[in-house]
Amino acid sequence: MNKLLLPLLIILSLPLLFQSTPTEILKLKVYDTFIKTPEPSGNFVILNITEENVEREGGWPLPRQRLAEIQIDLLNKGAIGIGWVVSFPQADRMGGDKMFAEALGYAPSVIAMFEDGKGNYPASPGTVVMGNNNGGILSSGVKQNLPLLANNTLSGLAIAPTDVDQLVRKIPLLVKTPNKDWIPSFGTQIYKSLFNVKTYIIKTNDSGISEISIRGIPPVKTDSLGRKWISWVNTEQTTLQEMNVNGKFVFVGVTANGVMPQIATPVGLLEPHKIQAALAESILIQNSPHIPDWHLAAEILILLIFVSLTWLTINYFNVVKGASIFGIILLTTGISGVFSIQKGVLIDFSWTFVSQIITSTISFYLNYQKQYKLRQEIKKQFEHYLDPRQVKQLQDDPSLLKLGGEKKEATFLFTDVRGFTSLSERLQPEQVTELMNQALTIQSNAVQQYGGMVDKYIGDAMMAIFNAPIDLPDHQNQAILAALKIQEDMQVTNIPLKIGIGVNTGEAVIGNMGSNTRFDYSAIGDCVNTAARLESATKDVGVDILIGENTAKNCDFELKSLRPIKVKGKSKYLKIYTNA
């Protein structure tokens, strides 16, 4: 079965290597669930121009003069800067552009630009690239603001690209143009305006962008495309009526119906200014989520380790123990993934988790098939020779069989029908068969009653083992009890047969023996042969039961010692005993 592990690992690694859509969606949903929502920094506030505000002003767009008034009111209320997530590509029909431009210049301010796909790009000086100029998201063109306004403040691109499930999670801090210039996003321009910074520093490596620096704040970790993962902070919100903005940078946007599009995010539909505010907040959060450059290598390594552990555990241990250990491994995988996400390092454990479920299902099924086949083989081999409870014990723990043989002390019992040849000559074959079946049934029942195993029938003879395959601590006593029971039941049933019994104890090799295609559970050893010789000697000695010296020494019965005998294959005389 272990030959299947390598192909399985390769197959399960492919979705990670090729970033398949289902695995990507699964990963993103897991991130959404377990990424911590940090507390707001307290540096920002969102100002919503509501439906009520628009109706009161006579509709959208509001006159630039009115926007200038709002700008000044916000500054008077203590705002340290203002970001208008609204674009102004055309002149104001009421002639208020100059007034608004002047108001924008009174404090750090940013106005928004949006993509239009027409291939026009604003001049974007002030970007220094340390390393190669690879990486970044390519812009399709930007709808620029009115020069009068653009020249009097900063402009930032309010971009919100979506993932494969059409949700916004990552926003580029800078966007690349075809001529390899860089356009800053709205959220990053906020810091440039607040700290009066002229330059962005982009650090790159072989994978692309690694981090972006703005003087005044710590370097911001990004992915290779320069994207920052958004922490959906619950930034404070206010209205034109309240203007609770003292000491904060204000993001101004429109929530009135039909003015600005609502964009799908993991926390619901949001207007552009709320998304840009979340980006600005995320830049300040030191442990905010990010995908490291080495994430793919880590994800594949994690998958290989945990899936291999799952496979080996289930195949090495029995079902109960394997399932328990697998549960621990699965729990460890989940906890590790959640811990990593909450620490801000976005490593995908979700596909590894799913792969473990797939692996365990396959492994449990194959193991079940193997165990079922083994149980059936055990039942077939032992059901006629062992007590049903012993058969079940072997099925539950096949290791008790120790296939291939083991050296073990046991007591061996041999029986034989006396005068079978002459009996066969006097009776019809059907009568002989009936008598033999009755006699062997009595013998088998007695052996099983006292915990022994009927090893085999050899014509009119039987061989039984006590202390294998199931351990039987007092096997000497049990074997003698079985011998006595056989003689007693033969007398009670009045079967006209005499049974000779030999019992001997010693070490023998016990287990499955035979060829690769045909084998049988049995025992071999000198003590086994001795038990057979003792049975043969019963008719010469004139008793029904002969017991060997090793059995007699270790049993609790009072036995009668008989004159030592010499048997075939033995150079020395054997001490023998019988029941008193």
C-alpha positions in Angstrom: 0.0 0.0 0.0 2.9 2.3 0.7 3.7 2.3 -3.1 0.5 4.4 -3.5 1.8 7.2 -1.3 4.1 8.9 -3.8 1.5 9.0 -6.6 -1.0 10.4 -4.1 1.3 13.1 -2.9 2.0 14.2 -6.5 -1.7 14.3 -7.4 -2.6 16.3 -4.3 0.3 18.8 -4.9 -0.9 19.7 -8.4 -3.7 22.0 -7.2 -1.2 24.0 -5.2 1.4 24.1 -8.0 -1.1 25.3 -10.6 -3.2 27.4 -8.2 -6.5 25.9 -9.3 -9.6 28.0 -8.9 -11.4 25.8 -6.3 -8.3 25.5 -4.1 -7.7 29.3 -4.4 -11.3 30.0 -3.4 -11.1 27.6 -0.5 -7.9 29.2 0.7 -9.4 32.7 0.5 -12.5 31.8 2.4 -10.4 30.3 5.2 -8.4 33.4 5.4 -11.6 35.5 5.6 -12.8 33.4 8.5 -9.7 33.4 10.6 -7.9 36.7 9.9 -8.2 38.9 13.0 -10.0 42.2 12.8 -7.7 44.7 14.5 -8.8 47.8 16.3 -8.8 51.0 14.3 -5.6 53.1 14.6 -7.6 56.2 15.6 -5.9 58.2 12.9 -8.7 58.1 10.4 -12.4 58.9 10.0 -14.8 58.3 7.2 -17.1 61.1 6.2 -20.2 59.8 4.3 -22.1 62.2 1.9 -25.5 60.5 2.3 -28.6 60.3 0.2 -30.1 63.0 2.4 -27.1 65.3 1.9 -27.3 64.9 -1.9 -31.0 65.6 -1.9 -30.6 68.7 0.3 -27.9 70.0 -2.1 -30.0 69.5 -5.2 -28.4 66.3 -6.5 -24.9 65.0 -7.4 -22.3 66.3 -8.3 -22.3 69.0 -5.6 -21.0 72.4 -6.8 -17.2 72.8 -6.3 -17.9 75.9 -4.2 -19.9 73.7 -1.8 -17.0 71.1 -1.8 -14.6 73.9 -0.9 -16.9 74.9 2.0 -16.9 71.3 3.2 -13.1 71.2 3.0 -12.7 74.3 5.1 -15.3 73.2 7.6 -13.5 70.0 8.1 -10.2 71.8 8.6 -11.9 74.2 11.1 -13.2 71.1 13.0 -9.6 69.9 13.5 -9.0 67.6 10.5 -5.3 67.1 9.8 -5.9 66.2 6.2 -8.6 65.2 3.7 -8.9 62.6 1.1 -11.6 63.0 -1.5 -12.4 59.6 -3.0 -14.1 61.3 -5.8 -12.7 62.3 -9.2 -12.9 65.7 -10.9 -12.1 65.2 -14.6 -14.2 68.1 -15.9 -14.6 71.7 -15.0 -17.4 72.8 -12.6 -20.4 74.2 -14.5 -20.8 76.7 -11.6 -17.3 78.0 -11.9 -16.1 76.9 -8.4 -12.9 75.0 -9.4 -10.6 77.8 -8.3 -12.2 78.1 -4.9 -12.0 74.3 -4.4 -8.4 74.2 -5.6 -7.4 76.9 -3.1 -9.2 75.0 -0.3 -7.4 71.8 -1.2 -4.1 73.6 -0.7 -4.9 74.7 2.8 -3.9 71.2 4.3 -2.6 67.8 3.2 -5.2 66.6 0.6 -5.6 63.9 -1.9 -8.2 63.5 -4.7 -9.0 60.2 -6.4 -8.4 58.9 -9.9 -10.1 56.0 -11.4 -9.2 53.6 -14.3 -10.9 54.2 -17.6 -9.0 51.7 -19.8 -8.1 54.3 -22.4 -4.3 54.1 -22.0 -3.7 57.6 -20.6 -1.4 58.0 -17.6 -0.5 60.9 -15.4 3.1 61.9 -14.8 4.3 60.1 -11.6 7.7 61.3 -10.5 9.2 60.3 -7.1 9.5 56.5 -7.3 12.9 54.8 -6.7 13.2 51.1 -7.4 15.9 49.2 -5.5 16.6 46.1 -7.6 15.0 45.1 -10.9 11.9 46.8 -12.1 9.8 43.6 -12.2 6.5 43.0 -10.5 3.5 45.2 -10.1 0.0 45.3 -11.7 -0.2 46.9 -15.1 -2.7 49.7 -15.4 -5.0 50.0 -18.4 -5.3 53.7 -18.3 -6.3 56.4 -15.8 -9.0 59.1 -16.0 -7.1 62.2 -14.8 -8.4 65.1 -12.7 -8.8 68.7 -13.9 -5.2 70.2 -14.1 -6.2 73.1 -11.9 -7.1 70.7 -9.1 -4.4 68.1 -9.8 -1.7 70.7 -9.6 -2.8 72.0 -6.2 -2.8 68.6 -4.4 -1.9 64.9 -4.8 -3.9 62.4 -6.8 -4.1 58.7 -6.0 -5.6 55.8 -8.0 -8.6 54.4 -6.2 -8.3 50.9 -7.6 -9.8 47.7 -6.1 -9.0 44.6 -8.1 -10.9 41.4 -7.2 -9.8 37.9 -6.5 -11.1 34.8 -8.3 -14.3 34.9 -6.3 -14.9 38.5 -7.3 -14.1 39.9 -3.8 -11.6 42.6 -3.0 -8.9 41.6 -0.5 -5.7 43.0 -1.8 -5.0 46.5 -3.2 -1.7 47.5 -4.9 0.1 50.3 -3.2 1.5 51.3 -6.6 0.4 50.4 -10.2 2.7 50.1 -13.1 2.3 51.8 -16.5 3.5 50.3 -19.8 6.5 52.7 -19.8 7.4 51.3 -16.3 6.4 54.3 -14.4 4.5 53.9 -11.2 1.1 55.4 -10.2 0.5 55.4 -6.4 -2.8 54.2 -5.0 -5.1 56.5 -3.1 -4.3 54.9 0.3 -0.6 55.3 -0.1 -0.8 58.9 -1.2 -2.4 59.7 2.1 0.9 59.1 3.9 2.8 61.0 1.2 0.6 64.1 1.8 0.7 63.8 5.6 4.5 63.5 5.9 5.3 65.8 2.9 7.2 62.9 1.3 8.4 63.2 -2.3 9.6 59.7 -2.9 8.4 56.1 -2.7 11.1 53.4 -2.4 10.2 50.0 -4.0 12.4 47.1 -2.9 12.3 44.1 -5.2 13.8 40.5 -5.4 13.7 37.7 -7.9 10.0 37.1 -7.3 9.0 40.8 -7.8 8.2 43.4 -5.2 9.0 42.6 -1.6 8.2 45.9 0.3 7.4 49.6 -0.3 8.8 52.3 1.9 7.4 55.7 2.7 9.3 58.0 5.0 7.5 58.4 8.3 6.1 54.8 8.6 7.7 51.3 8.7 8.2 49.5 5.4 5.1 47.9 4.1 5.3 44.2 3.2 3.5 43.3 0.0 3.2 40.4 -2.4 5.3 40.2 -5.6 2.7 42.4 -7.4 3.0 45.1 -4.8 -0.4 44.3 -3.2 -1.3 44.9 0.4 -3.7 42.5 2.1 -6.5 44.5 3.6 -7.4 44.3 7.3 -11.1 45.3 7.4 -10.9 47.7 10.3 -14.1 49.2 11.6 -12.9 52.8 11.1 -15.0 55.5 12.8 -17.6 57.1 10.5 -19.2 60.6 10.6 -21.6 62.8 8.6 -21.7 66.4 7.4 -23.9 67.2 10.3 -21.6 65.7 12.9 -18.1 66.3 11.6 -16.4 64.4 14.4 -12.9 64.8 12.8 -10.6 66.4 15.3 -7.0 65.2 14.9 -7.8 62.8 12.2 -7.4 62.4 8.4 -10.8 62.3 6.8 -11.8 60.0 3.9 -14.7 61.7 2.1 -17.0 59.6 -0.1 -20.5 59.3 -1.3 -23.0 56.7 0.0 -26.0 58.2 -1.9 -27.7 55.6 -4.1 -26.4 55.4 -7.7 -23.5 57.7 -7.3 -20.6 55.4 -6.4 -20.4 51.7 -7.1 -20.6 49.3 -4.2 -17.8 46.8 -4.3 -18.0 43.3 -2.9 -15.6 42.5 0.0 -15.4 39.7 2.6 -17.2 42.0 5.0 -20.0 43.0 2.6 -20.6 45.7 -0.1 -18.5 48.8 0.5 -18.1 52.2 -1.3 -14.6 53.1 -2.7 -13.8 55.6 0.1 -14.3 52.9 2.8 -12.0 50.5 1.0 -9.3 53.1 0.6 -9.7 54.0 4.3 -9.2 50.3 5.1 -6.0 50.3 3.0 -4.6 53.3 4.9 -5.4 51.5 8.2 -3.8 48.3 7.0 -0.6 50.0 6.2 -0.2 51.1 9.8 -0.9 47.6 11.3 2.5 46.0 11.9 1.1 42.4 12.0 -1.3 42.9 9.2 -1.7 39.8 6.9 0.7 39.3 4.1 1.6 36.4 1.8 5.4 35.7 1.9 7.4 35.0 -1.2 8.1 31.5 0.0 4.5 30.6 0.6 4.2 28.0 -2.2 7.3 26.1 -1.1 6.0 26.1 2.5 2.5 25.0 1.4 3.9 22.0 -0.6 6.2 21.0 2.2 3.4 21.2 4.8 1.2 19.1 2.5 3.9 16.5 2.0 4.6 16.2 5.7 1.0 16.1 7.0 -0.4 13.9 4.2 2.5 11.4 4.7 1.9 11.3 8.4 -1.8 10.7 7.8 -1.1 7.8 5.4 1.5 6.1 7.5 -0.4 6.5 10.7 -3.6 4.9 9.3 -1.7 2.1 7.7 0.7 1.4 10.6 -1.8 1.3 13.4 -5.1 -0.5 13.8 -8.3 1.3 12.9 -9.1 2.6 16.4 -5.6 3.8 17.3 -5.0 5.0 13.7 -8.2 7.1 13.8 -7.3 8.6 17.1 -3.8 9.6 16.0 -5.2 10.9 12.7 -7.6 13.1 14.7 -4.7 14.6 16.6 -2.7 15.2 13.3 -5.8 16.8 11.7 -6.3 19.0 14.7 -2.7 20.0 14.7 -3.0 21.0 11.0 -6.0 23.1 11.7 -4.5 24.8 14.8 -1.2 25.5 12.9 -3.1 27.1 10.0 -5.3 29.3 12.2 -2.2 30.3 14.3 -0.3 31.3 11.2 -3.2 33.3 9.8 -3.8 35.1 13.0 -0.1 36.0 13.2 -0.5 37.6 9.8 1.5 35.0 7.8 -0.9 33.8 5.1 0.2 30.2 4.5 -2.4 27.9 3.0 -3.2 25.0 5.3 -6.7 24.5 3.9 -5.8 22.3 1.0 -3.5 20.3 3.3 -6.5 19.8 5.6 -8.7 18.7 2.7 -5.9 16.5 1.3 -5.7 14.8 4.7 -9.4 14.0 4.6 -9.0 12.6 1.1 -5.9 10.6 2.1 -7.6 9.2 5.2 -10.7 8.2 3.3 -8.6 6.3 0.7 -6.3 4.8 3.4 -9.2 3.8 5.7 -11.0 2.2 2.7 -7.9 0.3 1.6 -7.1 -0.7 5.1 -10.7 -1.8 5.7 -10.5 -3.9 2.6 -7.3 -5.4 3.8 -8.6 -6.0 7.3 -11.8 -7.4 6.1 -10.0 -9.9 3.9 -7.7 -10.8 6.8 -10.7 -11.2 9.2 -12.4 -13.5 6.7 -9.2 -15.6 6.3 -8.9 -15.9 10.1 -12.5 -16.9 10.4 -12.1 -19.5 7.6 -9.0 -20.9 9.1 -10.0 -21.0 12.8 -13.8 -21.0 13.1 -14.0 -24.8 13.2 -11.1 -25.2 15.6 -11.5 -22.4 18.2 -14.2 -21.0 20.4 -16.1 -18.2 18.6 -14.9 -15.7 21.2 -11.3 -16.7 20.5 -11.9 -16.3 16.8 -13.2 -12.8 17.3 -10.2 -12.0 19.5 -7.9 -13.0 16.7 -10.0 -11.0 14.2 -9.7 -7.9 16.4 -6.0 -8.3 16.8 -4.4 -10.3 14.0 -1.0 -9.6 15.4 -1.6 -12.4 17.9 -1.0 -14.8 15.1 2.5 -13.6 14.5 2.4 -15.0 11.0 5.5 -16.8 10.0 5.9 -18.6 13.3 7.2 -17.9 16.7 8.9 -20.0 19.4 6.5 -20.5 22.2 5.8 -22.9 25.1 2.5 -24.7 24.7 0.8 -28.0 25.7 -0.1 -30.4 22.9 -2.9 -33.0 23.0 -3.1 -35.9 20.6 -6.0 -38.4 20.3 -6.5 -41.5 18.3 -9.3 -44.1 18.0 -8.2 -47.5 19.0 -9.1 -50.4 16.7 -10.3 -48.1 13.9 -9.1 -50.5 11.2 -11.0 -53.5 12.5 -14.0 -51.3 13.1 -14.0 -50.2 9.5 -14.0 -53.8 8.4 -17.1 -54.7 10.5 -19.3 -51.7 9.7 -20.6 -50.0 6.6 -18.7 -46.8 5.6 -21.7 -44.7 6.5 -21.8 -46.1 10.0 -18.1 -45.6 10.4 -18.4 -42.0 9.3 -21.2 -41.3 11.7 -19.3 -42.8 14.6 -16.2 -40.8 13.8 -18.0 -37.5 13.4 -19.7 -38.1 16.8 -16.3 -38.9 18.4 -14.5 -36.0 16.8 -17.3 -33.6 17.8 -16.9 -34.7 21.4 -13.2 -34.2 21.3 -13.4 -30.8 19.6 -16.0 -29.5 22.0 -13.9 -30.5 25.0 -10.8 -28.8 23.6 -12.6 -25.6 22.8 -14.4 -25.6 26.2 -11.0 -25.5 27.9 -9.4 -22.8 25.7 -7.5 -25.0 23.3 -7.4 -25.0 19.5 -8.1 -28.0 17.3 -5.1 -27.8 15.0 -6.0 -30.6 12.6 -7.7 -33.9 12.1 -5.6 -36.8 10.7 -8.0 -39.5 9.8 -9.3 -40.9 13.1 -6.7 -38.8 15.1 -6.8 -35.2 16.3 -4.1 -32.7 17.3 -4.9 -29.8 19.6 -2.8 -26.9 21.0 -3.2 -25.1 24.3 -1.6 -21.6 24.7 -1.7 -20.7 20.9 -2.7 -18.7 19.1 -4.5 -17.2 22.2 -2.4 -17.0 25.4 -3.6 -19.5 28.1 -1.7 -19.0 31.3 -2.6 -22.4 32.9 -2.5 -24.4 29.6 -1.2 -27.6 31.3 -4.2 -27.8 33.5 -6.6 -26.9 30.7 -5.2 -29.6 28.5 -5.6 -32.3 31.2 -9.1 -31.1 31.9 -9.9 -31.4 28.2 -8.5 -35.0 28.1 -10.6 -36.0 31.1 -13.7 -34.3 29.5 -13.2 -36.3 26.3 -13.0 -39.6 28.2 -16.0 -38.7 30.3 -18.2 -37.7 27.4 -17.3 -40.8 25.4 -18.5 -42.9 28.2 -21.7 -40.9 28.7 -22.7 -41.1 25.1 -22.0 -44.8 24.9 -20.1 -44.5 21.6 -18.4 -47.9 21.1 -15.0 -46.4 20.6 -11.9 -46.2 22.7 -9.8 -43.0 22.6 -6.1 -42.9 23.5 -4.8 -39.4 24.5 -1.2 -38.1 24.8 -0.4 -34.8 26.5 2.9 -33.1 26.5 4.3 -29.6 27.2 7.3 -27.8 25.7 8.7 -25.2 23.3 7.7 -25.4 19.7 7.6 -23.2 16.6 4.0 -22.2 16.2 2.5 -20.2 13.3 1.4 -20.3 9.7 3.6 -22.8 7.8 3.6 -24.1 4.3 4.3 -22.8 0.8 3.5 -19.4 -0.6 0.3 -20.6 -2.1 -0.9 -23.1 0.6 -0.2 -22.8 4.3 -1.7 -23.9 7.6 -1.5 -22.8 11.2 0.4 -25.5 13.1 3.3 -26.4 15.4 6.5 -28.2 14.9 9.0 -29.3 17.5 10.3 -32.3 19.5 7.6 -31.8 22.2 4.9 -32.1 19.6 6.3 -35.4 18.4 6.6 -36.6 22.0 2.9 -35.9 22.6 2.1 -38.0 19.5 4.3 -40.8 20.7 2.7 -40.7 24.2 -0.7 -41.2 22.6 0.6 -44.2 20.6 2.0 -45.7 23.8 -1.4 -45.6 25.7 -2.4 -49.0 24.3 0.9 -50.6 25.2 0.9 -49.1 28.7 -2.8 -50.0 29.2 -4.2 -46.6 30.1 -6.4 -44.1 28.2 -4.3 -41.0 29.0 -0.5 -40.5 29.1 1.0 -37.2 30.3 4.5 -36.1 29.7 7.0 -35.0 32.5 6.9 -31.3 31.7 3.1 -31.2 31.8 3.0 -33.1 35.1 5.5 -30.8 36.8 3.5 -27.7 36.0 -0.1 -28.8 36.6 -2.2 -28.8 39.8 -3.4 -32.4 39.4 -2.4 -35.4 41.5 -1.1 -37.8 38.9 0.0 -41.4 39.0 3.6 -42.0 38.0 4.1 -44.9 35.7 7.2 -46.9 34.7 9.3 -44.9 32.2 9.0 -46.0 28.6 11.1 -45.7 25.5 9.4 -44.4 22.4 10.4 -44.2 18.8 12.8 -41.4 18.0 14.0 -41.0 21.6 17.3 -42.4 23.0 16.3 -41.9 26.6 13.4 -43.3 28.6 10.5 -40.9 29.2 8.9 -40.3 32.5 5.2 -40.7 32.1 2.1 -40.1 34.2 -1.6 -40.8 34.0 -4.7 -39.5 35.9 -5.1 -40.9 39.3 
